[in-house]
């Protein structure tokens, strides 16, 4: 397997329980690099009700790197207030440039400090860890990367310690954030609570006991009949004006374009999309009914990046049982965990071409989600 097409050649698997199967994963080539971001002070922003902006900043690096690489496939994971990804050595300079511009944009447009790092895989391996990648397909339209091996968690710690940091681009720099949008209303919990959950192996290394725990959690959730995906199949068309429109203006504003002109341009485009959804009208290759169905199927509400990470609409009884199981696992030295219960979920989208079926949609809890679950995990 050559280094440049490593990710394209990975086999794709179905069935989320497959994330605990080590045979699904392949180590990144030593010439690759791991990139990551997180919002500094996200807890304060959440307290001010700005978690949709935090999610937008978290997803922005994925959109920026994807556009910089010409939409070629690369592994990434959205983490709520940040993201992790990997690129080949040839693509690392483009990814670094995209991250630098995204940091400046986040500071100037969203008033959120975005921290970023890009770490050589060779350094991760020198620390005795690795980054192994698998491709999980929640639908026939998309696949999402899963990371294992402890290297992502190690890289995050290194970033927060000030290592391998990316410097922001000069003032006024802007990444290409084409396709980044946040027009959907929040999805209210229908079963009792919207649960955001993080589970990590104690010591940072997965062992058989941890894999067995993760397998049992997934089976409990899937077989209970007490949990559903946050975005229901009967999701209605978008409302007008859509929430997050100002965030989309910030993302799509062109260099040198005045704010009123950008706002008008984005609002007109969003209103046309709203009318198409409202009346179910096709235009060209865009079919709003098909797009809605694909959005549900493509939504990324559970994943693995050295942590089991999921946001589910579930009963409070199921949430209580999961918490009890995880408290026992923590007491037995198997896993650490954090969970956050809230009343709804939100979605952030990266849709470079709405006529295609490979649009991607990141789900998180609407009132702190993964960020507050991570804080709870640290506090345990």
URTA-V507772 format. One record per pair of residues at least 6 apart in sequence whose C-alpha atoms are under 7 Angstrom apart, sorted by sequence separation. I is the first residue (numbers start at 1). J is the second residue. D is the distance in whole Angstrom. If there is no record, write none. Layout:
i=I j=J d=D
i=I j=J d=D
This chain:
i=45 j=51 d=7
i=66 j=72 d=7
i=77 j=83 d=6
i=78 j=84 d=7
i=106 j=112 d=6
i=107 j=113 d=5
i=124 j=130 d=6
i=137 j=143 d=4
i=159 j=165 d=6
i=221 j=227 d=6
i=276 j=282 d=7
i=281 j=287 d=7
i=282 j=288 d=7
i=303 j=309 d=5
i=329 j=335 d=6
i=330 j=336 d=5
i=364 j=370 d=7
i=77 j=84 d=5
i=106 j=113 d=6
i=136 j=143 d=5
i=137 j=144 d=6
i=281 j=288 d=7
i=302 j=309 d=6
i=303 j=310 d=6
i=76 j=84 d=6
i=77 j=85 d=6
i=106 j=114 d=6
i=135 j=143 d=6
i=136 j=144 d=5
i=280 j=288 d=6
i=302 j=310 d=4
i=351 j=359 d=5
i=76 j=85 d=4
i=135 j=144 d=6
i=136 j=145 d=6
i=201 j=210 d=6
i=253 j=262 d=5
i=280 j=289 d=6
i=301 j=310 d=6
i=302 j=311 d=6
i=350 j=359 d=6
i=351 j=360 d=6
i=75 j=85 d=5
i=76 j=86 d=7
i=135 j=145 d=5
i=136 j=146 d=7
i=301 j=311 d=5
i=350 j=360 d=5
i=75 j=86 d=6
i=103 j=114 d=5
i=134 j=145 d=6
i=135 j=146 d=6
i=277 j=288 d=5
i=326 j=337 d=7
i=349 j=360 d=6
i=350 j=361 d=6
i=42 j=54 d=7
i=74 j=86 d=7
i=103 j=115 d=7
i=133 j=145 d=6
i=134 j=146 d=5
i=276 j=288 d=7
i=349 j=361 d=4
i=74 j=87 d=6
i=133 j=146 d=6
i=134 j=147 d=7
i=249 j=262 d=6
i=348 j=361 d=6
i=349 j=362 d=6
i=133 j=147 d=5
i=249 j=263 d=6
i=347 j=361 d=6
i=348 j=362 d=5
i=39 j=54 d=7
i=132 j=147 d=6
i=133 j=148 d=6
i=347 j=362 d=5
i=348 j=363 d=7
i=131 j=147 d=6
i=132 j=148 d=5
i=347 j=363 d=5
i=99 j=116 d=7
i=131 j=148 d=6
i=132 j=149 d=6
i=249 j=266 d=6
i=346 j=363 d=6
i=347 j=364 d=6
i=131 j=149 d=5
i=345 j=363 d=7
i=346 j=364 d=6
i=59 j=78 d=6
i=130 j=149 d=5
i=131 j=150 d=7
i=345 j=364 d=6
i=346 j=365 d=6
i=38 j=58 d=7
i=58 j=78 d=7
i=129 j=149 d=6
i=130 j=150 d=6
i=131 j=151 d=5
i=345 j=365 d=4
i=346 j=366 d=5
i=129 j=150 d=6
i=130 j=151 d=5
i=131 j=152 d=7
i=344 j=365 d=6
i=345 j=366 d=4
i=58 j=80 d=6
i=61 j=83 d=7
i=129 j=151 d=5
i=344 j=366 d=6
i=58 j=81 d=5
i=59 j=82 d=7
i=342 j=365 d=7
i=57 j=81 d=7
i=58 j=82 d=4
i=59 j=83 d=7
i=55 j=80 d=5
i=58 j=83 d=6
i=342 j=367 d=6
i=3 j=29 d=6
i=55 j=81 d=6
i=68 j=94 d=6
i=54 j=81 d=6
i=68 j=95 d=7
i=124 j=151 d=6
i=340 j=369 d=6
i=65 j=95 d=5
i=68 j=98 d=7
i=340 j=372 d=6
i=65 j=98 d=6
i=340 j=373 d=5
i=64 j=98 d=6
i=240 j=274 d=7
i=339 j=373 d=4
i=338 j=373 d=5
i=119 j=155 d=7
i=238 j=274 d=6
i=338 j=374 d=6
i=339 j=376 d=7
i=61 j=99 d=6
i=338 j=376 d=5
i=42 j=81 d=7
i=238 j=277 d=7
i=338 j=377 d=4
i=237 j=277 d=5
i=337 j=377 d=5
i=61 j=102 d=6
i=237 j=278 d=6
i=336 j=377 d=7
i=39 j=81 d=5
i=60 j=102 d=7
i=117 j=159 d=6
i=38 j=81 d=5
i=39 j=82 d=6
i=187 j=230 d=7
i=38 j=82 d=4
i=187 j=231 d=6
i=37 j=82 d=5
i=38 j=83 d=7
i=119 j=164 d=6
i=37 j=83 d=5
i=118 j=164 d=6
i=36 j=83 d=5
i=37 j=84 d=7
i=117 j=164 d=5
i=118 j=165 d=7
i=36 j=84 d=4
i=117 j=165 d=4
i=118 j=166 d=7
i=35 j=84 d=6
i=36 j=85 d=6
i=57 j=106 d=6
i=116 j=165 d=6
i=117 j=166 d=5
i=35 j=85 d=5
i=116 j=166 d=5
i=34 j=85 d=6
i=35 j=86 d=6
i=34 j=86 d=4
i=33 j=86 d=6
i=34 j=87 d=7
i=311 j=364 d=6
i=32 j=86 d=7
i=33 j=87 d=5
i=150 j=204 d=6
i=184 j=238 d=6
i=311 j=365 d=6
i=32 j=87 d=6
i=33 j=88 d=6
i=150 j=205 d=6
i=32 j=88 d=4
i=33 j=89 d=6
i=149 j=205 d=7
i=31 j=88 d=7
i=32 j=89 d=5
i=53 j=110 d=7
i=185 j=242 d=7
i=31 j=89 d=5
i=184 j=242 d=7
i=185 j=243 d=6
i=33 j=92 d=7
i=183 j=242 d=5
i=184 j=243 d=7
i=183 j=243 d=5
i=183 j=244 d=5
i=299 j=360 d=7
i=300 j=361 d=6
i=301 j=362 d=7
i=182 j=244 d=5
i=183 j=245 d=6
i=298 j=360 d=6
i=299 j=361 d=5
i=300 j=362 d=5
i=301 j=363 d=5
i=182 j=245 d=7
i=233 j=296 d=6
i=294 j=357 d=7
i=298 j=361 d=6
i=299 j=362 d=6
i=300 j=363 d=6
i=104 j=168 d=6
i=299 j=363 d=7
i=8 j=73 d=7
i=103 j=168 d=5
i=104 j=169 d=6
i=231 j=296 d=6
i=100 j=166 d=6
i=182 j=248 d=7
i=295 j=361 d=7
i=7 j=74 d=6
i=100 j=167 d=6
i=101 j=168 d=6
i=104 j=171 d=6
i=181 j=248 d=5
i=7 j=75 d=7
i=77 j=145 d=6
i=100 j=168 d=4
i=101 j=169 d=5
i=105 j=173 d=7
i=180 j=248 d=7
i=286 j=354 d=7
i=76 j=145 d=6
i=100 j=169 d=5
i=104 j=173 d=6
i=105 j=174 d=6
i=286 j=355 d=5
i=75 j=145 d=5
i=96 j=166 d=7
i=285 j=355 d=5
i=180 j=251 d=7
i=101 j=173 d=5
i=102 j=174 d=7
i=39 j=112 d=7
i=40 j=113 d=5
i=101 j=174 d=5
i=102 j=175 d=5
i=39 j=113 d=6
i=40 j=114 d=6
i=101 j=175 d=5
i=177 j=251 d=6
i=178 j=252 d=6
i=39 j=114 d=5
i=40 j=115 d=6
i=177 j=252 d=6
i=38 j=114 d=6
i=39 j=115 d=6
i=37 j=114 d=7
i=38 j=115 d=5
i=98 j=175 d=6
i=37 j=115 d=5
i=38 j=116 d=7
i=37 j=116 d=4
i=36 j=116 d=6
i=37 j=117 d=7
i=36 j=117 d=6
i=174 j=255 d=7
i=35 j=117 d=6
i=36 j=118 d=6
i=230 j=312 d=6
i=35 j=118 d=4
i=229 j=312 d=6
i=230 j=313 d=5
i=4 j=88 d=6
i=34 j=118 d=6
i=35 j=119 d=6
i=228 j=312 d=6
i=229 j=313 d=6
i=3 j=88 d=7
i=33 j=118 d=6
i=34 j=119 d=5
i=227 j=312 d=6
i=228 j=313 d=5
i=33 j=119 d=5
i=34 j=120 d=6
i=227 j=313 d=6
i=228 j=314 d=6
i=33 j=120 d=4
i=34 j=121 d=7
i=227 j=314 d=4
i=32 j=120 d=6
i=33 j=121 d=5
i=226 j=314 d=6
i=227 j=315 d=7
i=32 j=121 d=6
i=226 j=315 d=6
i=31 j=121 d=7
i=30 j=121 d=5
i=30 j=122 d=5
i=226 j=318 d=7
i=27 j=130 d=7
i=28 j=131 d=6
i=27 j=131 d=6
i=28 j=132 d=6
i=27 j=132 d=4
i=28 j=133 d=7
i=26 j=132 d=5
i=27 j=133 d=6
i=200 j=306 d=7
i=25 j=132 d=5
i=26 j=133 d=5
i=200 j=307 d=5
i=25 j=133 d=5
i=26 j=134 d=7
i=199 j=307 d=5
i=200 j=308 d=7
i=25 j=134 d=5
i=67 j=176 d=6
i=198 j=307 d=6
i=199 j=308 d=5
i=24 j=134 d=6
i=198 j=308 d=6
i=199 j=309 d=7
i=64 j=175 d=6
i=198 j=309 d=5
i=64 j=176 d=5
i=197 j=309 d=6
i=198 j=310 d=7
i=64 j=177 d=5
i=197 j=310 d=5
i=63 j=177 d=6
i=196 j=310 d=6
i=197 j=311 d=6
i=196 j=311 d=4
i=230 j=345 d=6
i=195 j=311 d=5
i=196 j=312 d=7
i=60 j=177 d=7
i=63 j=180 d=6
i=194 j=311 d=7
i=195 j=312 d=5
i=194 j=312 d=6
i=195 j=313 d=6
i=194 j=313 d=5
i=195 j=314 d=7
i=193 j=313 d=6
i=194 j=314 d=6
i=193 j=314 d=6
i=13 j=135 d=6
i=14 j=136 d=6
i=191 j=313 d=6
i=192 j=314 d=6
i=193 j=315 d=6
i=12 j=135 d=5
i=13 j=136 d=5
i=14 j=137 d=5
i=190 j=313 d=7
i=191 j=314 d=5
i=192 j=315 d=5
i=193 j=316 d=6
i=11 j=135 d=7
i=12 j=136 d=6
i=13 j=137 d=6
i=14 j=138 d=7
i=189 j=313 d=6
i=191 j=315 d=5
i=192 j=316 d=6
i=210 j=334 d=6
i=10 j=135 d=7
i=12 j=137 d=6
i=209 j=334 d=7
i=210 j=335 d=7
i=202 j=333 d=6
i=202 j=334 d=6
i=201 j=334 d=6
i=202 j=335 d=5
i=201 j=335 d=4
i=202 j=336 d=6
i=200 j=335 d=5
i=201 j=336 d=6
i=199 j=335 d=7
i=200 j=336 d=5
i=199 j=336 d=6
i=200 j=337 d=6
i=199 j=337 d=4
i=198 j=337 d=5
i=199 j=338 d=7
i=198 j=338 d=5
i=109 j=250 d=6
i=197 j=338 d=6
i=198 j=339 d=6
i=197 j=339 d=4
i=196 j=339 d=6
i=197 j=340 d=7
i=195 j=339 d=7
i=196 j=340 d=5
i=195 j=340 d=6
i=196 j=341 d=6
i=195 j=341 d=5
i=194 j=341 d=6
i=195 j=342 d=7
i=193 j=341 d=6
i=194 j=342 d=5
i=193 j=342 d=6
i=194 j=343 d=6
i=193 j=343 d=6
i=194 j=344 d=6
i=194 j=345 d=7
i=152 j=305 d=7
i=153 j=306 d=6
i=152 j=306 d=7
i=189 j=343 d=6
i=188 j=343 d=6
i=189 j=344 d=5
i=142 j=298 d=6
i=150 j=306 d=6
i=188 j=344 d=4
i=146 j=303 d=6
i=147 j=304 d=6
i=148 j=305 d=6
i=149 j=306 d=7
i=187 j=344 d=5
i=188 j=345 d=7
i=139 j=297 d=6
i=146 j=304 d=5
i=147 j=305 d=4
i=148 j=306 d=5
i=186 j=344 d=6
i=187 j=345 d=5
i=138 j=297 d=7
i=139 j=298 d=6
i=146 j=305 d=6
i=147 j=306 d=6
i=186 j=345 d=5
i=187 j=346 d=6
i=138 j=298 d=6
i=186 j=346 d=5
i=184 j=347 d=7
i=182 j=347 d=7
i=182 j=348 d=5
i=181 j=348 d=6
i=182 j=349 d=6
i=181 j=349 d=5
i=180 j=349 d=6
i=181 j=350 d=6
i=196 j=365 d=6
i=180 j=350 d=5
i=179 j=350 d=5
i=180 j=351 d=6
i=194 j=365 d=7
i=179 j=351 d=4
i=179 j=352 d=4
i=196 j=369 d=5
i=197 j=370 d=7
i=178 j=352 d=6
i=196 j=370 d=6
i=198 j=373 d=6
i=197 j=373 d=6
i=198 j=374 d=7
i=196 j=373 d=7
i=186 j=366 d=7
i=20 j=211 d=6
i=53 j=247 d=7
i=20 j=215 d=7
i=17 j=215 d=6
i=17 j=218 d=6
i=141 j=357 d=6
i=142 j=358 d=5
i=141 j=358 d=5
i=77 j=305 d=7
i=78 j=362 d=7
i=80 j=364 d=6
i=63 j=350 d=6
i=80 j=370 d=6
i=81 j=371 d=6
i=79 j=370 d=7
i=80 j=371 d=6
i=56 j=348 d=7
i=55 j=348 d=7
i=51 j=366 d=7
i=51 j=367 d=7
i=51 j=368 d=6
i=46 j=368 d=6
